[in-house]
Amino acid sequence: MFLIRQQVLGLYRKILRTIRQIPDGNDRRYMEDWARDEFRRNKGTTEEVTIRMMITHGQRQLQELERALHLAKS
């Protein structure tokens, strides 16, 4: 469970770091609140399979955000 916790925390940090790249302050705050709320809402989840599915889902969302930021910059 320790390794899964590390994965979750790492994903959370990556998401927040990526969100900091959003140029519009209102959009950035909205996304920060969304990320915090999602992680808090799922904090009590204990099923390993469920946690792994959520990590995969979060990684996909992070990739989408990174793509959107990349497209916005170009």
PyMOL commands that set and color helices and strands:
alter all, ss='L'
color gray80, all
select helices_A, chain A and resi 2-19+25-41+48-73
alter helices_A, ss='H'
color red, helices_A
deselect
rebuild
show_as cartoon
